[in-house]
């Protein structure tokens, strides 16, 4: 019987091994139809074990509601500057009031953004600089060789052609890449070799050498410009040089400035939302009290069985009272609707005025980083300006195009694409390197040997030490040459250049469109500012007429009991609506001024905020010893609004002092622009001198003085509490009309706001 060949034997063994596995699949295989075990396992969910540390936010007090006592024990008066200061101090996360930190946490900006970009180990500046750092490498490798050699000569004459060897390699190297792409190497190597070759002089010996090597690119990868742009390890499409990495850091800095600007804008939006909510609540409380007064009057008539005390009239008055009470409750508690925030119609935020006092107060606390519920309730004390504010269009448009953070970021993107395009063209060149090497060699029975032997004799040093033989310099080698390589057709290089051109063209097109959009938004903001001022003038006249109607109706009811109480209720309703509309116009005017600065790119200066990469402690201004922005203040019994001038009987106006600039205790003033840098253009022919606080300012000759609202501010209380209606002033003898406003000077910041007469009480 013939023996099977090895290949056939292996094939049969593989078939026999696979035969049992084929029996697992067949028509007679039975499965468990219930699969209860797998059903139970599939319904089991294993959650990752997470350790939840205790959070201080879990101990936040219960929020104020209209069911509980919403009246706070203490008030905390807050200015816009203090709100911005608190927001900057408490905002590690540059929060957006739209709740994006929960929906898109990865895109949420923080104060660590520029530092994270700069320290990125892949694309940051330190990563780009690390490509030029010196590199040290060392290795020790030991080998044991035991092999049979087919050739007697190649075995070194080893007995039986069996080569035995003990081999140890020691190698150290330091390398450095220069700014021009030059690669430098210093390398040393020592090899211990012990073998059984018959032709060796020593059974064991040391072979060592020290060498210096360089490689200088002459075409592709050559020059400081390319290496600073793309880096020495660049490939088409990936460029990470020092200059591009620095540009990435500048882009993140522009995004940081953009986030700070949005934060300040949202803080002001939340501040004026709360201001309007409190004033709106006051007006609705007044209307509710008037409805209650009318209801009581009709109820008295009904009890006295007078003609005006019909049951249907009493029910109607009662319904009106509860309708106003419902409005008071809604305005006190607030409804969760869209509030004034950035990009809700305009870039800086269009005024909504839909929230209530408690909701707006919580939003302001969220914006400035305070606990959501506190013992003190925030109360805005800054008053909207009544001055007509105008901006020079040429200056405003120049500022917008030059200073908007979005355009600065896009210009940096264009700059980066230009550098990438310059770097991509380098890959259209062939790789041609000039290289050279110089080496000192040494061989000896030992590595160090006897130091007492004379090292000058080569035979002695060879017998003694490999390092001594190397130090003699008798055995030197050098190498010099060139190396060229290139891909046929440069397909990848041309693709990289084309891609860089398209990316550059895209960024330039986006920049041009952004400039168009910003000029469009600035035009809308300037036009809306003019609209807001004119609406404020008109709503003021409407409010004064409604107030006069209310006072005359009250006087008529006091003199003639037969006057219908519904007339008083209707007059109170009209005055309440006019007052609410006037307060809305005031807030819209303030937000319109802020939005123009937003579109101009000067919102940080308007809020007295300055950005700096590093501020030494000695450069910070000392805190004012008398300023204590965190001290609570009790609500006054009848405190007039700051900046208002109460009207005495008879309608004689009282001049109002212009607002004084209050320095922030911790924010440094804007530094002067450096030489050669950008500086905002100065307002031509405008000198602003603010008098000391409390100094009355006489109006210019021929221009009527400013008239503010004769109103008093009452803090909001819980719904159902007894709140006195506003103290009315004596009805004027004649109607009040609005005179045309005098021309006003342009302003650049809140401190430079010039209070110019815009309202007057003129006799027809």
URMO-V526655 format. One record per residue. N is the residue number from 1. RES is the residue in one small letter. PHI is phi in degrees with one decimal (NA if undefined). D_CENTER is the distance of its C-alpha to the mean C-alpha in whole Angstrom. Layout:
N:RES:PHI:D_CENTER + N:RES:PHI:D_CENTER
This chain:
1:x:NA:88 + 2:x:-78.7:85 + 3:x:-75.9:82 + 4:x:-70.7:79 + 5:x:-68.7:77 + 6:x:-57.5:73 + 7:x:-66.2:71 + 8:x:-67.3:73 + 9:x:-62.0:73 + 10:x:-64.9:69 + 11:x:-64.8:69 + 12:x:-63.9:71 + 13:x:-63.2:69 + 14:x:-67.8:66 + 15:x:-66.4:68 + 16:x:-65.1:69 + 17:x:-70.4:66 + 18:x:-85.1:64 + 19:x:-62.3:67 + 20:x:-63.1:66 + 21:x:-68.8:63 + 22:x:-68.3:64 + 23:x:-70.4:66 + 24:x:-71.0:62 + 25:x:-112.0:62 + 26:x:-171.3:65 + 27:x:-70.8:66 + 28:x:-92.3:67 + 29:x:-72.9:64 + 30:x:-106.3:63 + 31:x:-117.1:60 + 32:x:-78.6:59 + 33:x:-72.8:58 + 34:x:-79.9:57 + 35:x:54.8:54 + 36:x:-63.6:53 + 37:x:-63.1:52 + 38:x:-69.7:49 + 39:x:-64.0:48 + 40:x:-66.6:48 + 41:x:-69.1:45 + 42:x:-67.4:43 + 43:x:-89.0:43 + 44:x:-90.4:41 + 45:x:-112.4:38 + 46:x:-102.7:37 + 47:x:-96.2:33 + 48:x:-67.4:32 + 49:x:-78.6:32 + 50:x:-120.1:29 + 51:x:-97.8:29 + 52:x:-99.3:27 + 53:x:-71.8:27 + 54:x:-65.3:27 + 55:x:-111.9:24 + 56:x:-67.9:24 + 57:x:-72.4:23 + 58:x:-69.9:26 + 59:x:-102.1:28 + 60:x:-65.3:26 + 61:x:-62.2:29 + 62:x:-63.9:30 + 63:x:-68.8:29 + 64:x:-73.7:31 + 65:x:-133.9:33 + 66:x:-76.8:36 + 67:x:-72.6:38 + 68:x:-88.4:37 + 69:x:-78.6:38 + 70:x:-82.0:34 + 71:x:-73.2:36 + 72:x:-76.6:34 + 73:x:-79.0:36 + 74:x:-136.3:34 + 75:x:-113.8:31 + 76:x:-122.2:28 + 77:x:-70.3:28 + 78:x:-135.9:25 + 79:x:-98.2:24 + 80:x:-64.6:20 + 81:x:-63.1:20 + 82:x:-67.2:20 + 83:x:-63.3:18 + 84:x:-65.4:15 + 85:x:-63.0:16 + 86:x:-65.0:17 + 87:x:-63.5:13 + 88:x:-69.6:12 + 89:x:-77.7:14 + 90:x:-110.4:14 + 91:x:-116.8:10 + 92:x:-67.6:10 + 93:x:-101.7:8 + 94:x:-79.7:5 + 95:x:-70.6:8 + 96:x:-113.3:9 + 97:x:-72.8:13 + 98:x:-84.7:14 + 99:x:78.5:14 + 100:x:-69.9:12 + 101:x:-65.6:11 + 102:x:-90.7:15 + 103:x:-82.6:16 + 104:x:-131.5:13 + 105:x:-65.4:12 + 106:x:-70.5:12 + 107:x:-98.3:9 + 108:x:-74.0:7 + 109:x:-85.8:4 + 110:x:-131.6:6 + 111:x:-72.9:7 + 112:x:-90.9:9 + 113:x:-57.7:8 + 114:x:-60.6:10 + 115:x:-67.0:13 + 116:x:-65.0:13 + 117:x:-64.6:13 + 118:x:-68.1:16 + 119:x:-96.5:18 + 120:x:-61.4:18 + 121:x:-70.8:22 + 122:x:-105.1:22 + 123:x:-123.6:20 + 124:x:-80.0:19 + 125:x:-65.5:21 + 126:x:-64.6:23 + 127:x:-65.5:24 + 128:x:-68.0:25 + 129:x:-70.8:27 + 130:x:-65.9:29 + 131:x:-66.4:30 + 132:x:-103.4:33 + 133:x:-76.6:33 + 134:x:-69.3:37 + 135:x:-116.7:38 + 136:x:-113.0:41 + 137:x:-137.2:43 + 138:x:-139.2:46 + 139:x:-151.0:48 + 140:x:-132.9:51 + 141:x:-130.1:53 + 142:x:-111.1:56 + 143:x:-131.9:59 + 144:x:-125.4:62 + 145:x:-108.1:64 + 146:x:-145.1:67 + 147:x:-142.2:68 + 148:x:-100.3:71 + 149:x:-105.7:72 + 150:x:-75.9:74 + 151:x:-112.5:75 + 152:x:-69.2:77 + 153:x:-72.5:76 + 154:x:-65.8:72 + 155:x:-80.5:72 + 156:x:73.8:74 + 157:x:74.2:77 + 158:x:-68.4:76 + 159:x:-61.2:79 + 160:x:66.8:79 + 161:x:53.9:76 + 162:x:-109.0:73 + 163:x:-96.7:71 + 164:x:-116.4:69 + 165:x:-150.9:66 + 166:x:-113.9:64 + 167:x:-129.7:61 + 168:x:-132.4:58 + 169:x:-113.9:55 + 170:x:-114.0:53 + 171:x:-143.1:51 + 172:x:-135.8:48 + 173:x:-150.5:46 + 174:x:-127.7:43 + 175:x:-129.1:41 + 176:x:-149.8:39 + 177:x:-105.2:37 + 178:x:-86.7:37 + 179:x:-66.4:35 + 180:x:-91.0:38 + 181:x:90.9:38 + 182:x:-70.2:41 + 183:x:-108.0:41 + 184:x:-116.5:43 + 185:x:-133.7:45 + 186:x:-122.4:47 + 187:x:-136.4:49 + 188:x:-133.6:52 + 189:x:-145.7:54 + 190:x:-133.7:57 + 191:x:-123.5:59 + 192:x:-98.8:62 + 193:x:-134.6:64 + 194:x:-127.3:67 + 195:x:-140.7:69 + 196:x:-103.1:73 + 197:x:-67.8:73 + 198:x:-78.1:77 + 199:x:-92.8:76 + 200:x:-76.9:74 + 201:x:-74.2:75 + 202:x:-119.5:73 + 203:x:-67.9:72 + 204:x:-137.4:69 + 205:x:-154.2:67 + 206:x:-119.4:64 + 207:x:-115.3:62 + 208:x:-134.1:59 + 209:x:-155.0:58 + 210:x:-131.1:55 + 211:x:-142.2:53 + 212:x:-123.4:51 + 213:x:-137.1:49 + 214:x:-139.5:47 + 215:x:-142.1:45 + 216:x:-116.7:44 + 217:x:-68.1:43 + 218:x:-109.9:44 + 219:x:-121.1:43 + 220:x:-71.5:40 + 221:x:83.1:37 + 222:x:-96.6:39 + 223:x:97.4:38 + 224:x:-69.9:35 + 225:x:-63.7:33 + 226:x:-65.3:33 + 227:x:-69.5:32 + 228:x:-77.3:29 + 229:x:-82.3:28 + 230:x:-102.8:28 + 231:x:91.8:30 + 232:x:-70.5:33 + 233:x:-106.0:32 + 234:x:-73.6:31 + 235:x:-131.3:32 + 236:x:-56.3:32 + 237:x:96.0:29 + 238:x:-130.2:27 + 239:x:-127.7:26 + 240:x:-143.3:24 + 241:x:-81.2:26 + 242:x:-64.9:25 + 243:x:-68.1:24 + 244:x:-68.5:22 + 245:x:-64.3:20 + 246:x:-65.1:19 + 247:x:-64.7:18 + 248:x:-61.2:15 + 249:x:-65.1:14 + 250:x:-64.5:14 + 251:x:-64.0:12 + 252:x:-65.3:9 + 253:x:-67.2:9 + 254:x:-63.8:9 + 255:x:-66.7:6 + 256:x:-64.3:5 + 257:x:-62.5:7 + 258:x:-62.6:6 + 259:x:-67.5:3 + 260:x:-63.2:6 + 261:x:-61.1:8 + 262:x:-63.6:8 + 263:x:-63.4:8 + 264:x:-63.4:11 + 265:x:-62.5:12 + 266:x:-67.7:12 + 267:x:-63.7:14 + 268:x:-66.0:17 + 269:x:-59.9:17 + 270:x:-66.2:18 + 271:x:-63.5:20 + 272:x:-75.3:22 + 273:x:-61.2:23 + 274:x:-67.0:24 + 275:x:-59.0:26 + 276:x:-65.9:28 + 277:x:-61.5:28 + 278:x:-68.4:30 + 279:x:-67.7:32 + 280:x:-62.9:33 + 281:x:-62.8:34 + 282:x:-58.9:37 + 283:x:-65.6:38 + 284:x:-72.5:38 + 285:x:-64.6:40 + 286:x:-62.2:42 + 287:x:-65.3:43 + 288:x:-63.6:44 + 289:x:-64.8:46 + 290:x:-65.6:48 + 291:x:-64.0:49 + 292:x:-64.2:50 + 293:x:-64.2:52 + 294:x:-66.5:54 + 295:x:-61.7:54 + 296:x:-63.4:56 + 297:x:-63.7:58 + 298:x:-68.8:59 + 299:x:-64.3:60 + 300:x:-64.7:62 + 301:x:-61.8:64 + 302:x:-67.7:64 + 303:x:-65.8:66 + 304:x:-85.2:68 + 305:x:57.3:69 + 306:x:-88.6:68 + 307:x:-67.7:68 + 308:x:-84.9:64 + 309:x:-100.6:63 + 310:x:-70.5:64 + 311:x:-61.4:62 + 312:x:-66.4:60 + 313:x:-70.1:59 + 314:x:-64.8:58 + 315:x:-66.0:56 + 316:x:-64.6:54 + 317:x:-65.2:53 + 318:x:-65.8:52 + 319:x:-63.1:50 + 320:x:-66.0:48 + 321:x:-61.9:47 + 322:x:-69.7:46 + 323:x:-66.1:44 + 324:x:-68.1:42 + 325:x:-64.3:42 + 326:x:-63.4:40 + 327:x:-64.4:38 + 328:x:-63.3:37 + 329:x:-64.3:36 + 330:x:-64.9:34 + 331:x:-74.4:32 + 332:x:-74.4:32 + 333:x:-79.1:31 + 334:x:88.9:29 + 335:x:-117.4:28 + 336:x:-81.6:25 + 337:x:-122.9:24 + 338:x:-62.5:22 + 339:x:-103.5:20 + 340:x:-72.3:19 + 341:x:-150.2:15 + 342:x:-63.2:13 + 343:x:60.7:15 + 344:x:-110.1:18 + 345:x:141.9:20 + 346:x:-133.6:19 + 347:x:-62.4:15 + 348:x:-85.1:15 + 349:x:111.4:17 + 350:x:-91.1:21 + 351:x:-67.5:23 + 352:x:-104.8:24 + 353:x:66.5:26 + 354:x:-104.3:27 + 355:x:-86.1:26 + 356:x:-101.8:28 + 357:x:-64.1:28 + 358:x:-68.5:27 + 359:x:-65.9:25 + 360:x:-66.9:23 + 361:x:-66.8:23 + 362:x:-67.3:22 + 363:x:-65.1:19 + 364:x:-65.4:18 + 365:x:-62.5:19 + 366:x:-63.4:16 + 367:x:-68.5:14 + 368:x:-98.1:15 + 369:x:83.5:15 + 370:x:-86.7:19 + 371:x:-54.6:21 + 372:x:-61.7:22 + 373:x:-129.9:25 + 374:x:-137.6:27 + 375:x:-67.6:30 + 376:x:-98.2:29 + 377:x:-106.5:28 + 378:x:-70.9:26 + 379:x:-139.5:27 + 380:x:-65.9:26 + 381:x:-118.8:28 + 382:x:-74.2:27 + 383:x:-103.0:29 + 384:x:-62.2:28 + 385:x:-75.7:29 + 386:x:-102.8:33 + 387:x:-79.1:33 + 388:x:-80.7:33 + 389:x:-110.0:30 + 390:x:-126.4:30 + 391:x:-120.6:28 + 392:x:-69.7:30 + 393:x:-65.0:29 + 394:x:-63.1:29 + 395:x:-66.9:27 + 396:x:-65.0:25 + 397:x:-67.2:25 + 398:x:-63.5:25 + 399:x:-61.8:22 + 400:x:-63.3:20 + 401:x:-71.9:21 + 402:x:-90.9:20 + 403:x:-119.1:17 + 404:x:-64.7:15 + 405:x:-60.5:11 + 406:x:-63.1:12 + 407:x:-71.7:16 + 408:x:-62.2:15 + 409:x:-63.8:13 + 410:x:-68.0:16 + 411:x:-65.1:18 + 412:x:-66.9:17 + 413:x:-63.9:18 + 414:x:-61.7:21 + 415:x:-60.8:22 + 416:x:-65.4:21 + 417:x:-65.2:23 + 418:x:-64.4:26 + 419:x:-66.2:26 + 420:x:-65.3:26 + 421:x:-66.0:29 + 422:x:-61.9:31 + 423:x:-68.5:31 + 424:x:-66.5:32 + 425:x:-67.3:35 + 426:x:-66.8:36 + 427:x:-81.3:37 + 428:x:-86.4:40 + 429:x:-96.6:42 + 430:x:-70.4:44 + 431:x:-87.6:44 + 432:x:-130.0:46 + 433:x:-117.3:46 + 434:x:-95.1:49 + 435:x:-130.8:49 + 436:x:-154.5:52 + 437:x:-148.6:53 + 438:x:-132.0:55 + 439:x:-135.8:57 + 440:x:-112.1:59 + 441:x:-115.4:61 + 442:x:-150.6:63 + 443:x:-139.9:66 + 444:x:-167.0:68 + 445:x:-66.8:69 + 446:x:-121.5:67 + 447:x:-79.2:63 + 448:x:-107.1:64 + 449:x:76.9:68 + 450:x:-90.9:70 + 451:x:-75.7:69 + 452:x:-81.4:72 + 453:x:-74.8:73 + 454:x:-67.3:73 + 455:x:-83.9:70 + 456:x:-77.4:72 + 457:x:-79.1:74 + 458:x:-60.7:72 + 459:x:-65.5:75 + 460:x:-67.6:74 + 461:x:-66.0:70 + 462:x:-65.9:71 + 463:x:-67.4:73 + 464:x:-95.2:71 + 465:x:-143.2:67 + 466:x:-71.9:64 + 467:x:-68.7:62 + 468:x:-66.6:65 + 469:x:-65.4:66 + 470:x:-69.2:63 + 471:x:-69.4:63 + 472:x:-63.5:66 + 473:x:73.7:64 + 474:x:-78.2:67 + 475:x:-121.0:65 + 476:x:-123.4:62 + 477:x:-134.8:61 + 478:x:-144.5:58 + 479:x:-146.9:57 + 480:x:-146.0:55 + 481:x:-177.7:54 + 482:x:-134.2:52 + 483:x:-138.8:50 + 484:x:-127.1:49 + 485:x:-154.9:47 + 486:x:-162.6:45 + 487:x:-81.5:45 + 488:x:-70.7:47 + 489:x:92.4:46 + 490:x:50.2:42 + 491:x:-60.9:41 + 492:x:-68.5:38 + 493:x:-64.4:37 + 494:x:-65.8:38 + 495:x:-64.1:35 + 496:x:-65.3:33 + 497:x:-65.5:33 + 498:x:-64.3:33 + 499:x:-64.3:30 + 500:x:-65.4:28 + 501:x:-63.9:30 + 502:x:-66.6:29 + 503:x:-64.3:25 + 504:x:-65.8:26 + 505:x:-63.3:27 + 506:x:-64.3:25 + 507:x:-64.4:22 + 508:x:-67.2:24 + 509:x:-65.2:25 + 510:x:-64.1:21 + 511:x:-62.2:21 + 512:x:-63.8:24 + 513:x:-68.9:23 + 514:x:-63.9:19 + 515:x:-62.7:21 + 516:x:-61.5:24 + 517:x:-64.6:21 + 518:x:-68.9:20 + 519:x:-63.9:23 + 520:x:-62.9:24 + 521:x:-65.8:21 + 522:x:-65.7:22 + 523:x:-60.8:26 + 524:x:-63.0:25 + 525:x:-66.5:23 + 526:x:-66.3:26 + 527:x:-65.3:29 + 528:x:-68.0:27 + 529:x:-63.6:27 + 530:x:-65.1:31 + 531:x:-61.8:31 + 532:x:-62.5:30 + 533:x:-68.4:32 + 534:x:-65.8:35 + 535:x:-64.8:34 + 536:x:-63.6:34 + 537:x:-63.9:37 + 538:x:-66.4:39 + 539:x:-66.9:38 + 540:x:-65.4:39 + 541:x:-62.9:42 + 542:x:-62.4:42 + 543:x:-64.8:42 + 544:x:-63.9:44 + 545:x:-67.0:47 + 546:x:-66.2:46 + 547:x:-65.6:46 + 548:x:-64.5:50 + 549:x:-61.5:51 + 550:x:-65.2:50 + 551:x:-67.4:52 + 552:x:-66.2:55 + 553:x:-66.8:55 + 554:x:-63.9:55 + 555:x:-65.4:57 + 556:x:-66.7:60 + 557:x:-66.7:59 + 558:x:-69.9:60 + 559:x:-89.7:63 + 560:x:-124.8:64 + 561:x:-64.9:64 + 562:x:-81.4:65 + 563:x:-68.3:61 + 564:x:-65.5:59 + 565:x:-62.2:56 + 566:x:-62.5:54 + 567:x:-64.9:54 + 568:x:-64.6:53 + 569:x:-64.6:50 + 570:x:-66.3:49 + 571:x:-65.4:49 + 572:x:-66.1:47 + 573:x:-64.9:45 + 574:x:-63.3:44 + 575:x:-66.9:43 + 576:x:-62.3:41 + 577:x:-65.3:39 + 578:x:-66.3:39 + 579:x:-66.0:38 + 580:x:-62.3:35 + 581:x:-66.4:35 + 582:x:-68.2:35 + 583:x:-63.4:32 + 584:x:-63.1:30 + 585:x:-65.1:31 + 586:x:-61.5:30 + 587:x:-67.8:26 + 588:x:-61.6:26 + 589:x:-66.1:27 + 590:x:-64.4:24 + 591:x:-68.7:21 + 592:x:-65.9:23 + 593:x:-62.8:23 + 594:x:-62.6:19 + 595:x:-69.1:19 + 596:x:-64.6:21 + 597:x:-63.6:19 + 598:x:-60.1:15 + 599:x:-70.8:17 + 600:x:-74.2:19 + 601:x:85.7:16 + 602:x:-113.7:17 + 603:x:-67.5:15 + 604:x:-65.3:14 + 605:x:-66.0:18 + 606:x:-61.9:19 + 607:x:-91.6:17 + 608:x:59.0:18 + 609:x:-121.7:15 + 610:x:-125.8:15 + 611:x:-98.2:13 + 612:x:-150.4:15 + 613:x:-68.9:15 + 614:x:-142.8:18 + 615:x:-118.2:20 + 616:x:-65.8:23 + 617:x:-59.4:24 + 618:x:-71.9:27 + 619:x:-84.6:25 + 620:x:-75.8:24 + 621:x:-72.9:26 + 622:x:-69.0:28 + 623:x:-72.5:27 + 624:x:-69.8:30 + 625:x:-69.8:33 + 626:x:-96.4:33 + 627:x:-78.3:30 + 628:x:-140.9:29 + 629:x:-67.3:26 + 630:x:-91.9:26 + 631:x:-72.8:30 + 632:x:-73.0:31 + 633:x:-134.5:33 + 634:x:-76.3:36 + 635:x:-67.7:36 + 636:x:-70.4:39 + 637:x:-66.5:42 + 638:x:-150.9:42 + 639:x:-100.1:39 + 640:x:-68.8:38 + 641:x:-66.4:35 + 642:x:-63.2:34 + 643:x:90.8:34 + 644:x:-90.5:37 + 645:x:-127.5:41 + 646:x:-63.4:43 + 647:x:-93.9:46 + 648:x:-73.8:50 + 649:x:-57.5:52 + 650:x:106.8:54 + 651:x:81.5:50 + 652:x:-73.5:50 + 653:x:-73.8:47 + 654:x:-108.8:45 + 655:x:-61.8:43 + 656:x:-113.0:40 + 657:x:-73.9:38 + 658:x:-68.2:35 + 659:x:-65.6:32 + 660:x:-93.8:31 + 661:x:-71.5:28 + 662:x:-101.3:27 + 663:x:-67.8:26 + 664:x:-75.7:23 + 665:x:-72.6:24 + 666:x:-129.9:21 + 667:x:-94.0:19 + 668:x:-70.3:21 + 669:x:-68.9:22 + 670:x:-59.2:21 + 671:x:-79.4:23 + 672:x:-65.7:25 + 673:x:-66.3:24 + 674:x:-68.0:26 + 675:x:-63.7:29 + 676:x:84.9:28 + 677:x:-91.0:25 + 678:x:-84.2:23 + 679:x:-132.3:24 + 680:x:-62.9:24 + 681:x:-65.1:28 + 682:x:-78.2:30 + 683:x:-72.7:31 + 684:x:-71.1:35 + 685:x:54.3:38 + 686:x:-136.9:36 + 687:x:-120.4:36 + 688:x:-112.5:35 + 689:x:-128.7:36 + 690:x:-90.3:35 + 691:x:-73.5:38 + 692:x:-60.6:38 + 693:x:-61.5:37 + 694:x:90.9:40 + 695:x:-80.2:42 + 696:x:-68.2:43 + 697:x:-108.6:42 + 698:x:-78.7:45 + 699:x:-69.3:44 + 700:x:-61.4:45 + 701:x:-66.6:49 + 702:x:85.8:49 + 703:x:-118.7:46 + 704:x:-67.4:46 + 705:x:-75.8:44 + 706:x:-76.5:41 + 707:x:-120.4:41 + 708:x:-98.0:39 + 709:x:-72.6:39 + 710:x:-82.3:42 + 711:x:-130.6:40 + 712:x:-120.6:40 + 713:x:-101.7:37 + 714:x:-117.1:37 + 715:x:-67.7:35 + 716:x:-67.0:35 + 717:x:-125.3:37 + 718:x:-65.4:38 + 719:x:-60.8:39 + 720:x:96.8:43 + 721:x:-74.3:43 + 722:x:-83.1:45 + 723:x:-112.2:43 + 724:x:-69.5:45 + 725:x:-68.2:45 + 726:x:-58.0:43 + 727:x:-71.7:46 + 728:x:-75.8:47 + 729:x:-95.3:49 + 730:x:-65.1:52 + 731:x:-65.5:52 + 732:x:-67.9:53 + 733:x:-70.9:56 + 734:x:-128.4:55 + 735:x:-72.9:52 + 736:x:-104.2:49 + 737:x:-126.6:47 + 738:x:-102.2:44 + 739:x:-86.3:45 + 740:x:-59.4:43 + 741:x:-78.0:40 + 742:x:-77.3:41 + 743:x:-59.5:39 + 744:x:-117.3:36 + 745:x:-79.7:34 + 746:x:-71.6:31 + 747:x:-124.1:28 + 748:x:-115.7:25 + 749:x:-155.4:23 + 750:x:-63.1:24 + 751:x:-68.4:26 + 752:x:-94.5:28 + 753:x:-63.2:29 + 754:x:-96.6:33 + 755:x:-78.6:34 + 756:x:-108.8:37 + 757:x:-60.3:39 + 758:x:-124.3:38 + 759:x:-125.1:41 + 760:x:-152.5:44 + 761:x:-103.1:47 + 762:x:-102.5:50 + 763:x:-85.3:53 + 764:x:-69.4:54
